[in-house]
Amino acid sequence: AGYGTEFGEKEHLLLRDKLKNIKGKFLVTINDHTKVREWYKDFNIKEVKVMYSVSNQASARKEYGELIITNF
């Protein structure tokens, strides 16, 4: 969201299916969301906290959940 390009459920499911058949290693990071956890549940998922600090408003600079999804 916010990048000017739609990447919704359809795109995530297509990506997930492509990643299932990838020959090498992959690493994807994405905002933590229940649906994302569901879609990528067959992969290794690690939750981390990240500080989003690119904002002109101090109130927007806070910690958010991010998922690191890998096949290794």
LOSE-269908 format. One record per residue (C-alpha): residue in three letters; chain; x, y, z. Coordinates in Angstrom, 1 decimal, padded with zeros to 4 digits. Each point is the difference from the previous one (the first is absolute). Layout:
<rs>
{code->ALA&unit->A&px->X&py->Y&pz->Z}
...
</rs>
This chain:
<rs>
{code->ALA&unit->A&px->000.0&py->000.0&pz->000.0}
{code->GLY&unit->A&px->001.2&py->003.5&pz->-000.7}
{code->TYR&unit->A&px->002.3&py->-000.9&pz->-002.8}
{code->GLY&unit->A&px->-002.4&py->000.8&pz->-002.9}
{code->THR&unit->A&px->-000.2&py->-003.6&pz->-001.1}
{code->GLU&unit->A&px->-002.7&py->-002.5&pz->001.0}
{code->PHE&unit->A&px->001.4&py->-003.1&pz->001.6}
{code->GLY&unit->A&px->-003.0&py->-001.8&pz->001.5}
{code->GLU&unit->A&px->-001.1&py->-003.6&pz->000.7}
{code->LYS&unit->A&px->000.1&py->-001.0&pz->-003.7}
{code->GLU&unit->A&px->003.6&py->001.2&pz->-000.4}
{code->HIS&unit->A&px->001.1&py->-001.6&pz->003.4}
{code->LEU&unit->A&px->-001.4&py->-003.4&pz->-001.0}
{code->LEU&unit->A&px->001.7&py->000.2&pz->-003.3}
{code->LEU&unit->A&px->003.3&py->000.9&pz->001.7}
{code->ARG&unit->A&px->-000.4&py->-002.7&pz->002.6}
{code->ASP&unit->A&px->-000.6&py->-002.6&pz->-002.7}
{code->LYS&unit->A&px->003.1&py->001.1&pz->-001.9}
{code->LEU&unit->A&px->002.1&py->-000.1&pz->003.1}
{code->LYS&unit->A&px->-001.1&py->-003.6&pz->000.7}
{code->ASN&unit->A&px->001.8&py->-001.1&pz->-003.2}
{code->ILE&unit->A&px->003.0&py->002.2&pz->000.2}
{code->LYS&unit->A&px->003.3&py->-001.8&pz->-000.4}
{code->GLY&unit->A&px->002.2&py->002.2&pz->002.2}
{code->LYS&unit->A&px->-000.5&py->001.8&pz->003.3}
{code->PHE&unit->A&px->-002.3&py->002.9&pz->000.5}
{code->LEU&unit->A&px->-000.6&py->002.6&pz->002.7}
{code->VAL&unit->A&px->-003.1&py->002.3&pz->000.0}
{code->THR&unit->A&px->-000.8&py->002.7&pz->002.6}
{code->ILE&unit->A&px->-003.5&py->001.3&pz->000.4}
{code->ASN&unit->A&px->-002.2&py->001.7&pz->002.6}
{code->ASP&unit->A&px->-001.4&py->-002.4&pz->002.6}
{code->HIS&unit->A&px->-003.6&py->-000.8&pz->-000.8}
{code->THR&unit->A&px->-002.2&py->-003.0&pz->000.8}
{code->LYS&unit->A&px->-000.7&py->-000.6&pz->-003.7}
{code->VAL&unit->A&px->003.7&py->000.1&pz->-000.9}
{code->ARG&unit->A&px->000.7&py->-002.6&pz->002.7}
{code->GLU&unit->A&px->-002.8&py->-002.2&pz->-001.4}
{code->TRP&unit->A&px->001.1&py->000.3&pz->-003.6}
{code->TYR&unit->A&px->003.7&py->-000.8&pz->000.7}
{code->LYS&unit->A&px->-000.5&py->-002.5&pz->002.8}
{code->ASP&unit->A&px->001.9&py->-002.7&pz->-001.8}
{code->PHE&unit->A&px->003.2&py->002.0&pz->000.2}
{code->ASN&unit->A&px->002.3&py->001.0&pz->002.8}
{code->ILE&unit->A&px->-001.4&py->003.2&pz->001.6}
{code->LYS&unit->A&px->001.9&py->002.1&pz->002.5}
{code->GLU&unit->A&px->-001.6&py->003.0&pz->001.7}
{code->VAL&unit->A&px->002.1&py->003.1&pz->000.6}
{code->LYS&unit->A&px->-000.7&py->003.5&pz->001.2}
{code->VAL&unit->A&px->001.1&py->002.9&pz->-002.2}
{code->MET&unit->A&px->000.0&py->003.7&pz->000.6}
{code->TYR&unit->A&px->-001.5&py->001.8&pz->-002.9}
{code->SER&unit->A&px->001.6&py->003.4&pz->000.2}
{code->VAL&unit->A&px->-000.6&py->001.6&pz->-003.5}
{code->SER&unit->A&px->-002.7&py->002.5&pz->000.9}
{code->ASN&unit->A&px->-000.3&py->003.7&pz->000.5}
{code->GLN&unit->A&px->-002.2&py->-000.8&pz->003.0}
{code->ALA&unit->A&px->001.6&py->-001.2&pz->003.2}
{code->SER&unit->A&px->-003.2&py->-001.8&pz->001.0}
{code->ALA&unit->A&px->000.3&py->-002.3&pz->-003.1}
{code->ARG&unit->A&px->003.5&py->-001.0&pz->001.0}
{code->LYS&unit->A&px->-000.6&py->-003.2&pz->002.0}
{code->GLU&unit->A&px->000.6&py->-003.7&pz->000.2}
{code->TYR&unit->A&px->-001.8&py->-002.3&pz->-002.4}
{code->GLY&unit->A&px->-000.1&py->-003.8&pz->-000.5}
{code->GLU&unit->A&px->001.8&py->-001.3&pz->-003.1}
{code->LEU&unit->A&px->000.2&py->-003.6&pz->-001.2}
{code->ILE&unit->A&px->003.1&py->-001.5&pz->-001.5}
{code->ILE&unit->A&px->-001.1&py->-002.9&pz->-002.2}
{code->THR&unit->A&px->002.5&py->-002.5&pz->-001.3}
{code->ASN&unit->A&px->000.4&py->-003.5&pz->-001.4}
{code->PHE&unit->A&px->003.1&py->-000.7&pz->002.0}
</rs>
